[in-house]
Amino acid sequence: MPSIRLALVALMLLALPARADKVTGFTLDNGMEVVVIEDHRAPVVVHMVWYRVGAADEPPGKSGIAHFLEHLMFKGTENVGPGEFSRIVEANGGSDNAFTSWDQTAYFQRVAADRLGLMMSLEADRMTNLTLADEDVQTERNVILEERNQRTDNDPSALFSEQRRAAQYLNHPYGIPVIGWRQEMEGLTKADALKFYKTYYAPNDAVLIVAGDVDPDEVRALAEEHYGAIEPSADLQPRARPQEPPQLAERRLTYTDPRVAQPALVRSYLAPERDPGAQKKAAALTYLAELLGGSGANSVLGDKLEYETRTALYTSAYYYGTSLDDTTFTLALVPAEGVSLEEAEAALDKALAEFMRDGVDQQLFDSLKTQLRASEIYARDNIQGLARRYGRALTSGLTVADVQAWPEVLQSITPQDVMAAAHEVLNREHAVTGYLERPAAEPAEVTQ
Amino acid sequence: MIRFVASLALAVIVALPARAAVEIQDVTSPGGIGAWLVEDHEIPFVALEIRFKGGASLDAPGKRGATNLMTALLEEGAADMESRAFARARDALAASFRFDVGRDALSVSAKMLTENRDQAVELLRQALLEPRFDQEAIERVRGQVISNIQSDAKDPDAIASETFFRLAFGDAPYGSSIDGTEESVQALTRDDLLDAYRGVIARDRLYVAAVGDITAEELGALMDRLFDGLPAQGAPMPGPAEYRLGGGTTLVPFDTPQAVALFGQEGMDRDDPDFFAAYVMNEILGGSGFGARLMEEVRVKRGLTYGVYSYLYPMDHAALMMGRVASANARVAEAISVIRDEWARMEEAGVTEEELDKAKTYLTGAYPLRFDGNGPIARILVGMQMEGLTPDYIVTRNDKINAVSVEDIRRVAKDLLQPERLHFVVVGRPEGLDSTN
């Protein structure tokens, strides 16, 4: 028998026997959608408000305004002073943050579960009462320019990605970076921010996600109390962004930067996204990405390029289907020492052609199916991750039912589905192939 | 609304927010291996955190990078499986193993489903105790490590870190990157990797924590299987590392629009009786919250950066207090000057009662939020063991934070902060800034 000492550390045990993925959804009278995810393992709650507006909804010439507004949302309301929002959250032992993407802008706090009402009162307040001082706007514009420096201008691979994306989308605003183009960021004003705010920040454009140690009925009562009285916006238009025309010509580009340490090849293909009630193609593409370049040692590109031919140091493939409009399917490769990008690309194309000819390896496919099923078990351990999953989906045109059906849709996929999706998407007419390179070596002045 | 919000905020400050709901069992296996366990049968998997103290600081002289390369090879083939066969076996079980190494420890983070735990444990045992170090895998992973080293040579943050630690610790293990240099990694042989393996993978430096769907009995049996044959003793730990960097500025010219500055001075050991006072003091000076002085002065008031912070960095053989800021080349000199002023102001005058109260409320409230999920809890538990803490630390930790007084911080700030010895390493093309040496 093992000798077990039970060093008892008695803490408040609030855990109730409930599944971590118990989800309840409802809508307030003013149109605000609410999703409650119960997890009673710890007395903690994640409170998120997601707006169905992002960088791809910005007016022309105002790139970065969605993200700039996200920063300015911390600069105070008629009731709460600049910076006070975060200070109140911290004074309650919580942490808060926000993020902006192409399809959504989200604000969230993690805090002890009994502080949920306070978080709602603060978030409801800044949904309608934002007030901005001119000097705060000026200073914060410098902050977002430094953020652009840090995220993009200081990182050649981020600049490379920005250029590739701009080439990928011929017409859709997904080609514009979320942080914004620098020259447009420099011109963003308080009036721009407030106009965007007044157009889009309203309960009927928002999704509330509450995840953690909460009861759905109590959340409903609190949500009605704090958010229920806010008037819906009458002028919200359907989200109709300019769509892509048929893409008929492959695009190729080379980005050269002396800060590049390791040349790389990235190719992205325009690809369909998850649509409400029609997620099968996206599920097949999820398999395709894993098959081609999921785990290095156990994937088609890894096997052929890293192990067999030694052409590449790294290979990967990725696809993220949760998107309102057309998304991308991407392959990336870092060539081995002494292999040029042209040679690496030829090897990549050869590997893809072999895959298209030979089809899916059944053993690898079965293993992926098991992993995708297991990932649902592991996902239940991360309540914030679950909350994000719902928030992102519901602001990308999907419903709670779509999110709940997704694991089953994944399990229903066959190798034939995967190959059909591969034939449709892996077409270079709608692809961008990019080389990331160092400048050619300077000719030496003295050669002896 | 402001009054409603404000009064509610005031009302709750006195009430202590939620406490972490964990019950730690101190388990000893029949074979005598200890572990801390939190049982939670709600989700059918277990997170296992394993640490071997010593880490990359056990690299033999002239063999920098050996432990790092060895660690990367643990998942590249074991027993009768070459690397791809090992990956296939792991993926078929949907198990996840992460091998990582730092200056002071090698870590293994594993997640295993209950339904096939025995098979997953056997696979992990083979990786840990029967690694192959095939020449084919060595060459392939060596190429990846060298690629990382080359990337670091062009990355402002990595250049700043490499420079700071070289200046601070010279030839001691802390003085260089754990990756090694291109030359040192190129020269490593299979025997060097086997030496590194024997140096660090041993029972006299082993720490284990498990959280999730497993009982104490099952964990005891699991550990005896997993560590069967683990050698008793590894390499001796390196001695204290002498900190040799004075005040000033070191400029590393690099063409990039935004300069990155890493700054630091000597810090405080984790077991110092004043550590909590220093920890709270740092939270007020350079913590992650928007209320912190550096964030307020450098970002909120002046818009000089997207982020600035400082932190205590106690390691096993030395202790630092460090920070980072990044600003456009034209503005970084001003950011540095503001940071130097704040460092001196804290050293001179400490904090106010109001600042201290806010920091305490935040730190004590945020603590239980760290315990969110099996993996994070397992990492906290193994970290506590390595620091020599007892399980009841979790309930007493907030009391220690609350016991810190304004006077404690004034005294500790005077002792610890040395504005004249604060050194900045700046990577970029900063305007109006020069090296001091």
Contacts between the chains, C-beta under 8 A, distances in Angstrom:
chain1	res1	chain2	res2	distance
A	1	B	30	7.4
A	1	B	217	7.8
A	2	B	27	7.1
A	2	B	28	6.8
A	2	B	29	5.7
A	2	B	30	5.1
A	2	B	216	6.8
A	2	B	217	5.7
A	2	B	220	3.4
A	2	B	221	7.3
A	3	B	28	5.3
A	3	B	30	7.7
A	4	B	25	6.8
A	4	B	27	5.6
A	4	B	28	7.1
A	4	B	216	4.6
A	4	B	217	7.4
A	4	B	220	7.3
A	5	B	25	7.9
A	5	B	26	5.1
A	5	B	27	7.8
A	5	B	28	7.0
A	6	B	25	5.6
A	6	B	26	7.5
A	7	B	24	6.4
A	7	B	25	6.9
A	7	B	26	4.3
A	7	B	390	7.6
A	7	B	391	5.0
A	7	B	392	7.6
A	8	B	23	7.0
A	9	B	22	7.2
A	9	B	23	5.9
A	9	B	24	4.9
A	9	B	391	4.9
A	9	B	392	5.6
A	9	B	394	6.1
A	9	B	395	6.2
A	10	B	23	7.3
A	10	B	395	7.8
A	11	B	19	5.2
A	11	B	20	5.9
A	11	B	21	5.8
A	11	B	22	6.1
A	11	B	23	6.8
A	11	B	394	7.0
A	11	B	395	6.4
A	12	B	18	7.3
A	12	B	19	4.8
A	12	B	21	6.1
A	13	B	21	5.3
A	13	B	23	7.0
A	14	B	21	5.6
A	15	B	21	5.8
A	15	B	40	7.7
A	15	B	42	7.6
A	17	B	42	7.5
A	19	B	42	7.7
A	20	B	42	6.6
A	20	B	43	6.4
A	41	B	21	7.0
A	41	B	40	6.6
A	41	B	42	6.2
A	42	B	18	7.5
A	42	B	20	6.8
A	42	B	21	5.2
A	42	B	368	7.3
A	42	B	371	6.0
A	42	B	372	6.1
A	43	B	18	3.9
A	43	B	19	7.7
A	43	B	21	6.6
A	43	B	368	7.6
A	44	B	18	6.4
A	44	B	368	7.1
A	44	B	369	5.7
A	44	B	372	6.2
A	74	B	290	7.5
A	77	B	1	8.0
A	78	B	1	7.7
A	78	B	2	7.8
A	79	B	1	4.0
A	79	B	2	3.8
A	79	B	5	6.5
A	80	B	1	7.8
A	80	B	2	6.3
A	80	B	5	6.3
A	83	B	290	5.6
A	83	B	291	7.6
A	83	B	300	6.4
A	86	B	289	6.9
A	86	B	290	4.4
A	86	B	291	7.5
A	87	B	289	8.0
A	87	B	290	6.9
A	87	B	291	5.5
A	87	B	358	7.3
A	88	B	5	6.7
A	88	B	9	4.9
A	90	B	289	5.1
A	90	B	290	7.7
A	90	B	291	6.4
A	90	B	358	7.1
A	90	B	361	7.5
A	90	B	362	4.3
A	90	B	365	7.9
A	90	B	366	7.9
A	91	B	9	5.7
A	91	B	13	6.0
A	91	B	358	6.1
A	91	B	361	5.2
A	91	B	362	6.8
A	92	B	9	6.8
A	92	B	12	5.8
A	92	B	13	7.8
A	92	B	17	6.7
A	92	B	361	7.4
A	92	B	365	6.1
A	93	B	17	4.2
A	93	B	361	6.4
A	93	B	362	6.2
A	93	B	364	6.5
A	93	B	365	1.1
A	93	B	366	5.3
A	93	B	367	7.9
A	93	B	368	7.9
A	93	B	369	7.3
A	94	B	365	6.6
A	94	B	366	7.3
A	94	B	369	7.4
A	95	B	366	6.2
A	95	B	369	7.0
A	110	B	369	5.5
A	110	B	372	8.0
A	111	B	17	7.6
A	111	B	365	7.7
A	111	B	369	7.5
A	112	B	17	3.8
A	112	B	18	3.9
A	112	B	365	6.7
A	112	B	368	7.3
A	112	B	369	7.8
A	113	B	18	6.6
A	114	B	17	7.7
A	114	B	18	7.3
A	115	B	12	6.8
A	115	B	17	7.1
A	117	B	8	8.0
A	118	B	5	7.3
A	118	B	8	5.5
A	118	B	9	7.0
A	118	B	12	7.3
A	121	B	1	7.1
A	121	B	4	6.8
A	121	B	5	5.9
A	121	B	8	7.4
A	122	B	5	6.4
A	125	B	1	5.4
A	125	B	5	7.2
A	129	B	1	7.5
A	138	B	303	7.5
A	139	B	300	7.2
A	139	B	301	7.1
A	139	B	302	6.9
A	139	B	303	3.9
A	140	B	303	6.6
A	141	B	303	7.3
A	142	B	302	7.9
A	142	B	303	3.1
A	142	B	304	7.3
A	143	B	299	5.9
A	143	B	303	5.0
A	143	B	305	7.4
A	143	B	306	5.9
A	144	B	306	7.8
A	145	B	328	7.6
A	146	B	258	7.0
A	146	B	303	7.4
A	146	B	304	7.2
A	146	B	305	5.2
A	146	B	306	4.5
A	146	B	326	7.2
A	146	B	327	6.3
A	146	B	328	6.6
A	147	B	306	4.0
A	149	B	257	5.6
A	149	B	258	3.7
A	149	B	306	7.6
A	149	B	326	7.2
A	149	B	328	5.9
A	150	B	258	6.1
A	150	B	306	5.1
A	150	B	307	7.5
A	150	B	326	5.4
A	153	B	256	7.9
A	153	B	257	4.8
A	153	B	258	6.6
A	154	B	156	6.4
A	154	B	256	5.3
A	154	B	257	6.4
A	154	B	258	4.7
A	154	B	260	7.6
A	154	B	326	7.5
A	258	B	255	6.7
A	259	B	154	5.1
A	259	B	255	7.3
A	259	B	256	6.4
A	260	B	154	7.1
A	261	B	147	7.8
A	261	B	150	4.6
A	261	B	151	4.1
A	261	B	152	7.8
A	261	B	153	6.3
A	261	B	154	4.0
A	261	B	155	7.5
A	262	B	147	5.4
A	262	B	150	6.2
A	262	B	151	5.5
A	295	B	87	6.0
A	295	B	91	6.3
A	296	B	87	7.9
A	297	B	76	7.7
A	297	B	83	5.4
A	297	B	84	5.0
A	297	B	86	7.5
A	297	B	87	3.6
A	298	B	84	6.6
A	298	B	87	4.2
A	298	B	88	5.5
A	298	B	91	5.3
A	303	B	84	6.8
A	306	B	140	6.9
A	307	B	84	6.4
A	307	B	140	7.6
A	310	B	140	7.6
A	313	B	143	5.5
A	313	B	144	5.4
A	313	B	147	5.3
A	314	B	144	7.0
A	314	B	147	8.0
A	334	B	147	6.8
A	336	B	143	6.2
A	337	B	143	6.3
A	337	B	146	7.9
A	363	B	88	7.6
A	364	B	88	7.9
A	366	B	92	7.9
A	367	B	88	6.9
A	367	B	91	4.9
A	367	B	92	4.8
A	368	B	91	7.8
A	370	B	91	7.9
A	370	B	92	6.6
A	370	B	93	7.9
A	370	B	94	5.1
A	371	B	91	6.0
A	371	B	94	4.6
A	373	B	94	7.4
A	374	B	45	8.0
A	374	B	94	3.3
A	374	B	113	5.8
A	375	B	94	7.6
A	377	B	43	6.3
A	377	B	44	6.1
A	377	B	45	5.7
A	377	B	113	6.5
A	378	B	45	6.4
A	378	B	96	7.6
A	378	B	111	6.2
A	380	B	43	5.0
A	381	B	43	5.7
A	381	B	45	7.5
A	381	B	47	7.7
A	381	B	373	4.5
A	381	B	374	5.2
A	381	B	375	6.7
A	382	B	372	7.9
A	382	B	373	5.6
A	383	B	372	6.7
A	383	B	373	7.6
A	384	B	372	7.4
